[in-house]
Amino acid sequence: MNKKLLFEIGTEEIPARFIAKTKADMKGYLEKTLKELHIEYKSIELKCTPRRFVVVIDELAENQATVEEELKGPAKKIAFDENNNPSKALLGFLKGKDISPEEVYFKTVGKDEYAHIKLTKEGQAVKGLLKDIFEGMIKSTTFPKSMRWGGKNIRFVRPIRYFVCLMDEEVIDFEIEGIKTGNITKGHRFLGSSEIVINTPDEYEAKLKENFVILDDEQRKSLILEQCKAVADSLGGTLMMDEDLLEEVNYIVEYPTAFYGEFDESYLSLPKEAIITPMKEHQRYFPVLDADGKLLNKFITVRNGDSYAIDNVKRGNEKVLDARLSDALFFYHEDTKKPLEAYVERLDTIVFQQKLGTILDKTKRIQNLSEKIAKALALTLPNLDRAAYLSKADLTTAMVFEFTELQGIMGRYYANLSNEPSEVAEAIYEHYLPRFAGDELPSTNEGIILALSDRLDSVAGFFAIGIQPTGSQDPYALRRQALGILNIMMEKKLDVRLFDLLDLALENFDFEDMDKQSVKSDLMSFFELRLKNLFTDMGIRYDVVDAIINIEDSNPFDLLIRAKDLDAWVKNNSVTEALQTFSRISNISKEAVAGKVDEALFAHDSEAKLNTAYNSIKAEVEAMLARREYVKALELLISIKDSVDAFFDSVMIMDENMDIRANRLAMLSNIRTTMESVADLSKIVNA
């Protein structure tokens, strides 16, 4: 009979940012492990609060499934001696398996026959396996930061205080690092009982709710949103929704109660971001908007508890926010006493990286590089150098020093207040875009070029001094910056080679021990992998990506067009035979050199026909490539397939006459070169 399993890990308060990933990791581990152990179940649910991770497995089998496995033994030629008796090799293979030599059978593997046996493995009782399963789950769960406590060897994000483990009514007894399982859980830290007896998994969630814990994180999240919207409605406003903030709040409360607070209207004279940032990033408050989308002097926050003495809690939250906004207003007034330009020279006091200099050094490199990129893109931008010069100036302002999230944002405000051209102000803000996956991209030419220059300088600079991401370690966010470069180039349709931009960026670095060619090679490999990942994330076949990736000779925008076109073409057409033909061309001619074909050396009619067919389409294919009509170019190339097949059927490419051989290889190499101008079709696995 199948049973319902409950397993709870009771912990001290867990940082909200770790919970969602840990939940997914634990579920993935259990699904994989139960499958490997041949343990059947209906469903696995993971539910979390800041103080517990809870596993509920429905209809869990009491025993592992009985499994029949086949084992391979010694080769037949050594399985028996000269008297046809079982050899030591065969008997050693059978030892301890309760299988007689008569039950052995032979199967061909490769060129030889091998002894095989079948073993029936009876399943064990699942409850006897639970300790290892859950201990493995805990130990396999990793965090950016973890700890040991109380002399224990196990590591976790916060100390584990208790376990609950029930299969229906039965308590499953075991211990992990001295922490014993039981059937006693804890309610809300302040409102609930510290000892709640759980008799069955079915009553667990209800008993927690009686003790002010809403276990289901999705239900808790919906409740928070519902409460916050209701409070906003009561204020005559609209909740400024933020999904990330909602998730964070969800994982810092077990029993949510939403309420509102107010702040002095005088603070509304601040830039809106200077109000929203302290609210959301520092206090985890939701801003409230009026009907026109402007900020009200109200906020909504969520208490981890009930409504008892809520007015006192409200006053406390208002007091904290008032202090932050008072500081922000002071910083704003102080910062605006001087023009933005006055802050530039102070960038010399901020170290970017020991070998790469200060932020002022970086600013000068950005100025230099942005001018070169504009030239490469044939753009004349009178305000670009000024924007580059001021791009990092706000980093030395009091406001950004206190609220680092406002970099670029305050720069735009201060540039406007300093009467800088609007293009300069906008570029200062935009050069930080995109800040994260899915973020907006810069929209102005100045912003696009500065965003590229800033990131190219960082990535090229760190590679130049030998600092590259390794494994999961990327302290300077170089992968994210590389993705930003690629996304900007693709989405903004920049018709320039990435290789050339990296070359321009590296011109700003000339370290004594720097091998520039090696650095370039490493950079290209780094970007190629990022680009491959981007394309496969878009659903483009991996072999199609391999077929079009030639990052040194192409630009990301062009590669994106090729990838999408070729992917659709392969998926929507029956082109297996054509791919085989052109793969054959690639394989035969890969070492050959393209060149002039001498018609006087043709020894068979099929050579002349293929040469004529190829020459008749070559110019049009090249014109299509110039227009980026890649599918049309492919289809035109494929139109000579019959001539290629006839050529292969009629002649021996590797003719004894070396001149004829070289001539045939040159013709095939010419076709291959044209084909590879579109894609390397030999990389396509199948159609």
C-alpha positions as CSV (number, residue, x, y, z in Angstrom):
1,M,0.0,0.0,0.0
2,N,1.3,3.5,-0.9
3,K,1.8,6.0,1.8
4,K,2.1,9.8,2.3
5,L,5.5,11.0,3.5
6,L,6.2,14.2,5.4
7,F,9.7,15.4,6.0
8,E,10.4,18.8,7.5
9,I,13.8,20.5,8.0
10,G,13.3,23.1,10.8
11,T,15.9,25.8,10.7
12,E,16.9,29.2,12.0
13,E,15.8,32.2,9.8
14,I,17.0,31.6,6.2
15,P,17.9,34.6,4.0
16,A,15.0,35.0,1.5
17,R,17.4,35.1,-1.5
18,F,18.4,31.5,-1.1
19,I,15.0,29.9,-0.6
20,A,13.5,29.6,-4.1
21,K,16.7,28.0,-5.6
22,T,17.1,25.6,-2.6
23,K,13.5,24.5,-3.0
24,A,14.1,23.7,-6.7
25,D,17.4,22.0,-6.0
26,M,15.9,19.8,-3.3
27,K,13.0,18.8,-5.5
28,G,15.3,18.0,-8.4
29,Y,17.5,15.9,-6.1
30,L,14.5,13.9,-4.8
31,E,13.1,13.2,-8.3
32,K,16.5,12.0,-9.6
33,T,17.2,9.9,-6.5
34,L,13.8,8.2,-6.3
35,K,14.1,7.3,-9.9
36,E,17.6,5.8,-9.5
37,L,16.4,3.8,-6.5
38,H,13.3,2.6,-8.3
39,I,10.9,4.1,-5.8
40,E,7.5,4.9,-7.2
41,Y,5.4,7.8,-6.1
42,K,2.6,10.1,-7.4
43,S,4.0,13.5,-6.7
44,I,6.6,15.5,-4.8
45,E,5.8,18.9,-3.3
46,L,8.3,21.3,-1.7
47,K,6.9,24.0,0.5
48,C,9.0,26.6,2.3
49,T,8.9,29.4,4.9
50,P,11.9,31.3,6.3
51,R,12.2,28.7,9.0
52,R,11.5,25.4,7.3
53,F,11.8,23.3,4.1
54,V,9.0,20.8,3.9
55,V,8.8,17.7,1.6
56,V,5.5,16.0,1.0
57,I,5.5,12.9,-1.2
58,D,2.1,11.5,-2.1
59,E,1.5,7.8,-2.7
60,L,5.0,6.8,-1.9
61,A,5.6,3.1,-2.4
62,E,6.5,1.1,0.7
63,N,9.1,-0.9,-1.1
64,Q,11.4,-0.4,-4.0
65,A,10.3,-2.0,-7.3
66,T,11.8,-5.4,-8.1
67,V,14.5,-4.8,-10.7
68,E,16.0,-7.3,-13.2
69,E,19.4,-6.3,-14.3
70,E,21.8,-7.9,-16.8
71,L,25.5,-8.2,-16.0
72,K,28.3,-8.8,-18.5
73,G,31.1,-11.2,-17.6
74,P,34.2,-12.6,-19.2
75,A,34.6,-13.4,-22.9
76,K,33.4,-16.8,-24.0
77,K,36.9,-17.9,-25.1
78,I,38.1,-17.6,-21.5
79,A,34.9,-18.7,-19.7
80,F,35.7,-22.5,-20.0
81,D,38.9,-24.5,-19.7
82,E,40.1,-27.2,-22.2
83,N,37.7,-29.7,-20.6
84,N,34.8,-27.3,-21.1
85,N,34.5,-26.8,-17.4
86,P,33.8,-23.3,-16.0
87,S,37.1,-21.4,-15.7
88,K,38.3,-19.4,-12.7
89,A,37.3,-16.2,-14.6
90,L,33.7,-17.4,-15.0
91,L,33.4,-18.8,-11.4
92,G,34.9,-15.5,-10.1
93,F,32.2,-13.6,-12.0
94,L,29.4,-15.8,-10.6
95,K,30.8,-15.7,-7.0
96,G,28.3,-14.4,-4.5
97,K,25.5,-14.0,-7.0
98,D,23.6,-17.2,-6.4
99,I,23.8,-18.1,-10.1
100,S,24.9,-21.5,-11.5
101,P,27.1,-21.8,-14.6
102,E,24.1,-23.4,-16.4
103,E,22.2,-20.1,-16.1
104,V,24.9,-18.2,-18.0
105,Y,24.2,-17.2,-21.6
106,F,26.3,-15.5,-24.2
107,K,25.8,-12.4,-26.3
108,T,27.9,-10.8,-29.0
109,V,29.4,-7.5,-28.0
110,G,31.6,-6.0,-30.7
111,K,33.6,-8.8,-32.2
112,D,33.5,-11.3,-29.3
113,E,30.9,-13.2,-27.3
114,Y,30.6,-12.5,-23.6
115,A,29.0,-14.3,-20.7
116,H,25.9,-12.7,-19.3
117,I,23.6,-13.3,-16.4
118,K,20.3,-11.8,-15.2
119,L,19.9,-10.9,-11.6
120,T,16.6,-10.2,-9.9
121,K,17.0,-7.6,-7.3
122,E,14.2,-7.5,-4.7
123,G,13.3,-4.1,-3.5
124,Q,14.1,-2.9,0.1
125,A,11.6,-1.3,2.4
126,V,11.6,2.4,1.6
127,K,11.5,3.6,5.2
128,G,14.9,2.1,5.7
129,L,16.3,4.2,2.9
130,L,14.9,7.6,4.0
131,K,17.9,8.6,6.2
132,D,20.3,8.2,3.3
133,I,17.9,9.9,0.9
134,F,17.3,13.0,3.0
135,E,20.9,13.2,4.3
136,G,22.0,13.1,0.7
137,M,19.5,15.9,-0.2
138,I,20.8,18.1,2.6
139,K,24.5,17.6,1.8
140,S,24.0,18.1,-1.9
141,T,22.3,21.4,-1.4
142,T,24.8,24.2,-2.0
143,F,24.7,27.9,-1.1
144,P,26.9,30.9,-1.8
145,K,27.5,31.0,1.9
146,S,27.0,28.1,4.3
147,M,28.0,27.3,7.9
148,R,28.8,24.6,10.4
149,W,27.4,24.8,13.9
150,G,27.5,22.9,17.3
151,G,30.5,20.8,16.3
152,K,28.6,19.2,13.4
153,N,30.2,18.2,10.1
154,I,27.2,19.0,8.0
155,R,27.0,22.4,6.3
156,F,23.8,24.4,5.6
157,V,22.8,28.0,5.1
158,R,21.6,28.3,8.7
159,P,21.6,25.8,11.7
160,I,19.2,22.9,11.5
161,R,17.3,22.6,14.8
162,Y,14.9,19.6,14.2
163,F,13.5,17.1,11.7
164,V,9.9,15.8,11.3
165,C,9.5,12.5,9.4
166,L,6.2,10.7,9.1
167,M,4.9,8.0,6.8
168,D,1.1,8.2,7.4
169,E,0.9,7.8,11.2
170,E,4.3,6.2,11.6
171,V,7.2,8.2,12.9
172,I,10.3,7.2,10.9
173,D,13.2,7.3,13.4
174,F,16.7,8.2,12.3
175,E,19.2,10.9,13.0
176,I,21.5,13.1,10.9
177,E,24.5,14.6,12.6
178,G,22.9,14.0,16.0
179,I,19.6,15.6,15.1
180,K,16.8,13.1,15.6
181,T,13.6,12.9,13.7
182,G,10.2,13.1,15.4
183,N,6.7,14.3,15.0
184,I,7.0,17.6,16.8
185,T,7.2,20.9,14.8
186,K,7.1,24.5,15.7
187,G,4.7,27.3,14.9
188,H,5.3,31.0,14.4
189,R,8.3,32.2,16.4
190,F,6.2,34.7,18.4
191,L,2.6,33.8,17.9
192,G,2.5,30.0,17.7
193,S,3.4,27.0,19.9
194,S,7.0,25.8,20.1
195,E,5.8,22.2,20.3
196,I,3.1,21.0,17.9
197,V,2.5,17.3,17.7
198,I,1.8,16.0,14.2
199,N,-0.1,12.7,14.0
200,T,-0.4,12.4,10.2
201,P,0.9,14.3,7.2
202,D,-2.6,15.3,6.3
203,E,-3.1,17.4,9.5
204,Y,0.3,19.1,9.3
205,E,-0.5,22.1,7.2
206,A,-3.8,22.9,9.1
207,K,-2.0,22.7,12.5
208,L,0.7,25.1,11.3
209,K,-2.0,27.5,10.2
210,E,-3.6,27.3,13.6
211,N,-0.2,28.4,14.9
212,F,0.2,31.3,12.5
213,V,2.3,29.7,9.8
214,I,1.0,29.6,6.2
215,L,3.1,26.9,4.8
216,D,2.3,26.9,1.1
217,D,4.5,29.6,-0.4
218,E,2.3,30.1,-3.5
219,Q,-0.7,30.5,-1.3
220,R,1.2,32.9,1.0
221,K,2.4,34.9,-2.0
222,S,-1.2,35.3,-3.3
223,L,-2.4,36.4,0.1
224,I,0.4,39.0,0.3
225,L,-0.5,40.4,-3.1
226,E,-4.2,40.4,-2.3
227,Q,-3.7,42.2,1.0
228,C,-1.4,44.8,-0.5
229,K,-3.8,45.6,-3.4
230,A,-6.6,45.9,-0.9
231,V,-4.6,48.4,1.2
232,A,-3.7,50.4,-1.9
233,D,-7.3,50.5,-3.0
234,S,-8.3,51.8,0.5
235,L,-5.8,54.7,0.0
236,G,-7.2,55.6,-3.4
237,G,-4.0,54.5,-5.1
238,T,-2.4,51.6,-7.0
239,L,0.3,49.2,-5.8
240,M,3.6,49.6,-7.7
241,M,4.0,45.9,-8.4
242,D,7.5,44.3,-8.3
243,E,7.6,40.6,-8.7
244,D,11.1,40.3,-7.3
245,L,10.2,42.3,-4.2
246,L,7.0,40.2,-3.8
247,E,9.0,37.0,-3.8
248,E,11.5,38.4,-1.3
249,V,8.8,39.5,1.1
250,N,7.1,36.1,0.7
251,Y,10.2,34.4,2.0
252,I,10.7,36.7,5.0
253,V,7.3,36.1,6.5
254,E,5.3,33.1,7.7
255,Y,2.1,34.9,8.5
256,P,1.7,38.0,6.5
257,T,-0.3,41.1,7.5
258,A,-0.1,44.1,5.1
259,F,-0.4,47.7,6.3
260,Y,0.4,51.2,5.1
261,G,2.6,54.0,6.3
262,E,3.2,57.6,5.3
263,F,6.1,60.0,4.8
264,D,6.3,63.8,4.6
265,E,5.1,65.2,1.3
266,S,8.2,67.4,1.1
267,Y,10.2,64.3,0.1
268,L,8.3,64.1,-3.1
269,S,10.5,66.8,-4.4
270,L,13.2,64.2,-4.7
271,P,13.7,62.3,-8.0
272,K,11.3,59.4,-7.7
273,E,14.0,56.8,-7.9
274,A,15.6,58.3,-4.8
275,I,12.4,57.6,-2.9
276,I,11.6,54.2,-4.4
277,T,15.1,52.8,-3.9
278,P,15.2,53.2,-0.1
279,M,11.6,51.9,0.0
280,K,12.2,48.7,-2.0
281,E,15.9,47.9,-1.8
282,H,16.5,48.8,1.8
283,Q,13.1,48.6,3.6
284,R,11.2,46.2,1.3
285,Y,8.2,48.5,1.1
286,F,5.9,48.7,-1.9
287,P,5.4,52.3,-3.3
288,V,1.8,53.5,-4.0
289,L,0.9,55.5,-7.2
290,D,-1.9,57.9,-7.9
291,A,-4.2,57.7,-10.9
292,D,-1.6,59.5,-13.0
293,G,1.2,57.1,-12.1
294,K,2.9,59.5,-9.7
295,L,4.2,58.6,-6.3
296,L,1.9,59.2,-3.3
297,N,3.5,59.9,0.1
298,K,2.3,56.4,1.1
299,F,3.9,52.9,1.3
300,I,2.7,49.4,1.9
301,T,4.7,46.8,3.8
302,V,4.1,43.4,5.3
303,R,4.5,42.3,8.9
304,N,5.5,38.8,9.9
305,G,2.6,38.4,12.3
306,D,-1.0,39.5,13.0
307,S,-2.5,43.0,13.4
308,Y,-1.8,43.3,17.1
309,A,-0.4,46.8,17.9
310,I,-0.1,47.4,14.2
311,D,-0.1,51.2,14.8
312,N,3.1,50.9,16.8
313,V,4.7,48.9,14.0
314,K,3.5,51.4,11.4
315,R,5.1,54.3,13.4
316,G,8.4,52.4,13.6
317,N,8.5,51.8,9.9
318,E,7.6,55.4,9.1
319,K,10.5,56.5,11.4
320,V,13.0,54.3,9.6
321,L,11.9,55.5,6.2
322,D,11.9,59.1,7.3
323,A,15.5,58.9,8.3
324,R,16.5,57.4,5.0
325,L,14.6,60.0,3.0
326,S,15.9,62.8,5.1
327,D,19.4,61.6,4.3
328,A,18.5,61.4,0.6
329,L,17.2,64.9,0.5
330,F,20.3,66.2,2.2
331,F,22.5,64.4,-0.2
332,Y,20.5,65.7,-3.2
333,H,20.8,69.3,-2.0
334,E,24.5,68.9,-1.4
335,D,25.2,67.2,-4.7
336,T,23.3,69.8,-6.8
337,K,25.4,72.7,-5.4
338,K,28.0,71.8,-8.0
339,P,27.7,70.9,-11.7
340,L,28.2,67.2,-12.6
341,E,31.5,68.0,-14.3
342,A,33.0,69.0,-10.9
343,Y,32.8,65.3,-9.8
344,V,34.8,63.8,-12.6
345,E,38.3,64.4,-11.2
346,R,37.3,62.8,-7.9
347,L,37.0,59.5,-9.9
348,D,40.8,59.3,-9.5
349,T,40.2,58.4,-5.8
350,I,38.1,55.2,-6.7
351,V,40.2,52.2,-7.7
352,F,38.6,50.1,-10.5
353,Q,41.2,47.4,-10.2
354,Q,44.8,47.6,-9.0
355,K,46.3,46.8,-12.4
356,L,43.6,48.5,-14.5
357,G,43.8,51.8,-12.5
358,T,41.1,54.1,-11.2
359,I,37.6,54.9,-12.5
360,L,39.1,58.0,-14.0
361,D,41.5,55.9,-15.9
362,K,38.6,53.7,-17.1
363,T,36.7,56.9,-18.1
364,K,39.5,58.0,-20.3
365,R,39.6,54.6,-21.9
366,I,35.9,54.7,-22.5
367,Q,36.3,58.1,-24.2
368,N,39.0,56.7,-26.5
369,L,37.1,53.5,-27.3
370,S,33.7,55.1,-27.9
371,E,35.2,57.4,-30.5
372,K,36.6,54.4,-32.3
373,I,33.4,52.5,-32.2
374,A,31.4,55.4,-33.5
375,K,33.9,55.6,-36.4
376,A,33.5,51.9,-37.0
377,L,29.7,52.3,-37.2
378,A,30.1,55.4,-39.4
379,L,28.3,57.6,-36.9
380,T,28.9,61.3,-36.2
381,L,27.9,62.1,-32.6
382,P,29.0,65.5,-31.4
383,N,28.0,64.8,-27.8
384,L,29.5,61.4,-27.5
385,D,32.8,62.4,-26.0
386,R,31.1,64.6,-23.4
387,A,28.8,61.8,-22.4
388,A,31.8,59.5,-22.1
389,Y,33.6,62.0,-19.9
390,L,30.7,62.4,-17.6
391,S,29.5,58.8,-17.7
392,K,30.9,57.8,-14.3
393,A,30.9,61.2,-12.6
394,D,27.9,60.4,-10.3
395,L,29.9,57.6,-8.6
396,T,31.5,60.3,-6.4
397,T,28.3,62.0,-5.4
398,A,26.9,61.6,-1.9
399,M,23.6,60.2,-3.2
400,V,25.2,57.3,-5.2
401,F,27.7,56.7,-2.5
402,E,24.8,56.0,-0.1
403,F,22.5,54.4,-2.7
404,T,24.7,52.6,-5.2
405,E,21.7,51.3,-7.1
406,L,21.1,54.9,-8.3
407,Q,24.3,55.0,-10.5
408,G,23.5,56.4,-13.9
409,I,20.0,57.4,-12.7
410,M,21.3,60.2,-10.6
411,G,23.9,61.0,-13.3
412,R,21.0,61.7,-15.7
413,Y,19.3,64.0,-13.2
414,Y,22.4,65.8,-12.3
415,A,23.4,66.2,-16.0
416,N,20.0,67.8,-16.8
417,L,20.3,70.1,-13.8
418,S,23.8,71.1,-15.0
419,N,22.3,72.0,-18.4
420,E,24.2,69.3,-20.3
421,P,22.7,68.3,-23.7
422,S,19.8,65.8,-23.4
423,E,21.8,63.3,-25.4
424,V,24.5,63.4,-22.7
425,A,22.1,63.0,-19.8
426,E,20.3,60.0,-21.5
427,A,23.6,58.3,-22.4
428,I,24.8,58.5,-18.8
429,Y,21.8,56.6,-17.7
430,E,21.7,54.2,-20.7
431,H,25.3,53.1,-20.6
432,Y,24.5,50.9,-17.6
433,L,21.8,49.0,-19.6
434,P,21.1,46.2,-19.5
435,R,21.6,45.7,-15.8
436,F,20.2,42.2,-15.7
437,A,18.6,39.5,-17.9
438,G,15.5,40.8,-19.7
439,D,16.3,44.5,-18.8
440,E,15.8,47.3,-21.3
441,L,18.5,48.1,-23.7
442,P,20.0,51.5,-24.5
443,S,18.0,53.3,-27.2
444,T,20.1,56.2,-28.2
445,N,23.2,55.9,-30.4
446,E,25.3,57.6,-27.6
447,G,23.9,55.2,-25.0
448,I,24.5,52.2,-27.2
449,I,28.2,53.1,-27.9
450,L,28.9,54.0,-24.2
451,A,27.3,50.7,-23.0
452,L,29.5,48.7,-25.4
453,S,32.6,50.7,-24.6
454,D,32.2,50.3,-20.8
455,R,31.6,46.5,-21.1
456,L,34.3,45.9,-23.7
457,D,36.8,47.8,-21.6
458,S,36.0,45.7,-18.6
459,V,36.0,42.3,-20.3
460,A,39.1,43.1,-22.4
461,G,40.9,44.6,-19.5
462,F,40.4,41.7,-17.1
463,F,41.4,39.2,-19.8
464,A,44.5,41.3,-20.5
465,I,45.7,41.0,-16.9
466,G,44.9,37.3,-16.8
467,I,41.6,37.4,-14.9
468,Q,38.9,35.2,-16.5
469,P,35.7,33.5,-15.1
470,T,36.4,30.0,-13.9
471,G,33.6,27.5,-13.2
472,S,30.9,29.2,-11.0
473,Q,33.4,32.0,-10.0
474,D,32.9,35.3,-11.8
475,P,33.6,38.0,-9.3
476,Y,33.7,40.8,-11.9
477,A,30.5,39.7,-13.7
478,L,32.3,39.3,-17.0
479,R,29.8,36.7,-18.3
480,R,27.0,39.1,-17.6
481,Q,28.8,42.0,-19.3
482,A,29.6,39.8,-22.3
483,L,25.9,38.9,-22.6
484,G,25.1,42.6,-22.5
485,I,27.5,43.3,-25.4
486,L,26.0,40.5,-27.5
487,N,22.4,41.4,-26.8
488,I,23.0,45.0,-27.6
489,M,24.8,44.1,-30.9
490,M,22.1,41.7,-31.9
491,E,19.0,43.7,-30.9
492,K,20.3,47.0,-32.2
493,K,21.4,45.3,-35.5
494,L,25.0,46.6,-35.3
495,D,26.8,45.7,-38.5
496,V,30.3,45.4,-37.1
497,R,32.5,42.4,-36.3
498,L,32.9,41.7,-32.6
499,F,36.5,40.7,-33.2
500,D,37.2,44.3,-34.4
501,L,35.6,45.8,-31.4
502,L,37.6,43.6,-29.0
503,D,40.7,44.6,-31.0
504,L,39.9,48.2,-30.5
505,A,39.4,47.7,-26.8
506,L,42.7,45.9,-26.4
507,E,44.5,48.8,-28.0
508,N,44.0,50.6,-24.6
509,F,46.1,47.9,-22.8
510,D,49.8,47.2,-23.2
511,F,51.2,45.3,-20.2
512,E,54.7,43.9,-20.3
513,D,53.7,40.3,-19.8
514,M,50.7,40.5,-22.1
515,D,50.5,38.1,-25.1
516,K,48.0,40.0,-27.2
517,Q,47.3,37.2,-29.6
518,S,46.6,34.8,-26.7
519,V,44.3,37.3,-25.0
520,K,42.4,37.7,-28.3
521,S,42.0,34.0,-28.7
522,D,40.8,33.6,-25.2
523,L,38.3,36.4,-25.6
524,M,36.9,35.0,-28.9
525,S,36.4,31.5,-27.2
526,F,34.8,33.2,-24.3
527,F,32.3,35.1,-26.5
528,E,31.7,32.2,-28.7
529,L,30.5,30.1,-25.8
530,R,28.2,32.9,-24.6
531,L,26.8,33.3,-28.1
532,K,26.2,29.5,-28.4
533,N,24.3,29.5,-25.1
534,L,22.2,32.5,-26.2
535,F,21.2,30.8,-29.4
536,T,20.4,27.4,-27.8
537,D,18.3,29.2,-25.2
538,M,16.3,30.7,-28.1
539,G,15.5,27.1,-29.2
540,I,18.0,26.9,-32.1
541,R,19.4,23.5,-32.7
542,Y,22.9,22.9,-31.3
543,D,24.2,21.6,-34.7
544,V,22.8,24.6,-36.5
545,V,24.6,26.8,-34.0
546,D,27.8,24.9,-34.7
547,A,27.2,25.3,-38.4
548,I,27.0,29.1,-38.4
549,I,29.4,29.9,-35.6
550,N,32.5,31.7,-37.0
551,I,32.7,34.5,-34.6
552,E,36.0,35.9,-35.9
553,D,34.6,36.6,-39.4
554,S,31.0,37.6,-38.5
555,N,29.1,39.9,-36.2
556,P,26.5,38.7,-33.7
557,F,23.7,40.4,-35.5
558,D,24.5,38.6,-38.7
559,L,25.0,35.3,-36.9
560,L,21.6,35.6,-35.3
561,I,20.0,36.0,-38.8
562,R,21.9,33.0,-40.1
563,A,21.0,30.9,-37.0
564,K,17.3,31.6,-37.2
565,D,17.1,31.2,-41.0
566,L,19.1,27.9,-41.1
567,D,17.2,26.5,-38.0
568,A,13.8,27.1,-39.7
569,W,15.1,25.8,-43.0
570,V,16.4,22.5,-41.5
571,K,13.3,22.0,-39.4
572,N,10.8,22.7,-42.2
573,N,12.4,21.0,-45.1
574,S,13.4,17.4,-46.0
575,V,17.1,18.2,-46.8
576,T,18.8,15.0,-45.5
577,E,20.1,14.0,-49.0
578,A,21.3,17.5,-49.8
579,L,23.1,17.7,-46.5
580,Q,24.8,14.4,-47.2
581,T,26.0,15.5,-50.6
582,F,27.4,18.8,-49.3
583,S,29.0,17.1,-46.2
584,R,30.8,14.8,-48.7
585,I,32.1,17.9,-50.5
586,S,33.4,19.2,-47.2
587,N,35.0,16.0,-46.1
588,I,36.8,15.4,-49.4
589,S,38.0,19.0,-49.9
590,K,38.7,20.1,-46.4
591,E,42.5,20.0,-46.9
592,A,42.3,21.4,-50.5
593,V,42.7,25.0,-51.5
594,A,40.2,26.9,-53.6
595,G,41.5,28.2,-56.8
596,K,41.2,28.5,-60.6
597,V,39.8,25.4,-62.3
598,D,41.4,24.4,-65.6
599,E,38.7,23.2,-68.0
600,A,41.4,21.7,-70.2
601,L,42.0,19.1,-67.5
602,F,38.4,17.8,-67.5
603,A,38.5,14.1,-68.3
604,H,34.7,13.4,-68.0
605,D,31.6,15.3,-69.1
606,S,30.3,15.4,-65.4
607,E,33.2,17.7,-64.5
608,A,32.3,20.3,-67.1
609,K,28.6,20.1,-66.2
610,L,29.3,20.6,-62.5
611,N,31.7,23.5,-63.2
612,T,29.1,25.1,-65.5
613,A,26.3,24.6,-62.9
614,Y,28.4,26.1,-60.1
615,N,29.6,29.1,-62.1
616,S,26.0,29.8,-63.3
617,I,24.8,30.3,-59.6
618,K,27.9,31.7,-57.9
619,A,27.3,35.4,-58.6
620,E,23.7,35.2,-57.6
621,V,24.6,33.3,-54.4
622,E,27.1,36.0,-53.5
623,A,24.5,38.7,-54.2
624,M,22.0,36.9,-51.9
625,L,24.6,36.7,-49.2
626,A,25.2,40.4,-49.5
627,R,21.5,40.9,-48.9
628,R,21.5,38.4,-46.0
629,E,19.1,36.2,-47.9
630,Y,20.6,33.0,-46.5
631,V,17.8,30.6,-47.1
632,K,17.6,31.6,-50.7
633,A,21.3,31.2,-51.1
634,L,21.2,27.8,-49.6
635,E,18.4,26.7,-51.8
636,L,20.2,28.0,-54.9
637,L,23.3,26.1,-53.8
638,I,21.3,22.9,-53.3
639,S,20.0,23.3,-56.9
640,I,23.3,21.9,-58.2
641,K,23.0,18.8,-56.0
642,D,22.3,16.5,-59.1
643,S,25.4,17.8,-60.8
644,V,27.5,17.1,-57.7
645,D,26.1,13.6,-57.3
646,A,26.7,12.8,-61.0
647,F,30.3,14.1,-60.6
648,F,30.9,11.8,-57.6
649,D,29.3,8.8,-59.4
650,S,31.3,9.3,-62.6
651,V,34.9,10.1,-61.5
652,M,37.5,9.1,-59.0
653,I,38.4,12.4,-57.2
654,M,41.8,11.1,-56.1
655,D,42.9,10.4,-59.7
656,E,46.5,9.0,-60.3
657,N,47.2,12.0,-62.4
658,M,48.1,14.7,-59.8
659,D,47.0,17.6,-62.0
660,I,43.6,16.1,-62.6
661,R,43.3,15.3,-58.9
662,A,44.2,18.9,-57.9
663,N,41.8,20.3,-60.5
664,R,38.9,18.3,-59.1
665,L,39.7,19.2,-55.5
666,A,40.0,22.9,-56.5
667,M,36.5,22.8,-58.0
668,L,35.1,21.1,-54.9
669,S,36.9,23.5,-52.7
670,N,35.4,26.4,-54.5
671,I,31.9,25.0,-53.9
672,R,32.8,24.4,-50.3
673,T,34.0,27.9,-49.8
674,T,30.8,29.4,-51.2
675,M,28.7,27.0,-49.1
676,E,30.6,27.9,-45.9
677,S,29.9,31.6,-46.6
678,V,26.4,30.6,-45.6
679,A,27.0,27.8,-43.1
680,D,29.1,24.7,-42.6
681,L,26.5,22.1,-43.6
682,S,28.8,19.3,-42.6
683,K,28.0,20.2,-39.0
684,I,24.3,19.5,-39.4
685,V,23.7,16.1,-37.7
686,N,20.4,15.3,-39.5
687,A,17.4,17.1,-40.9
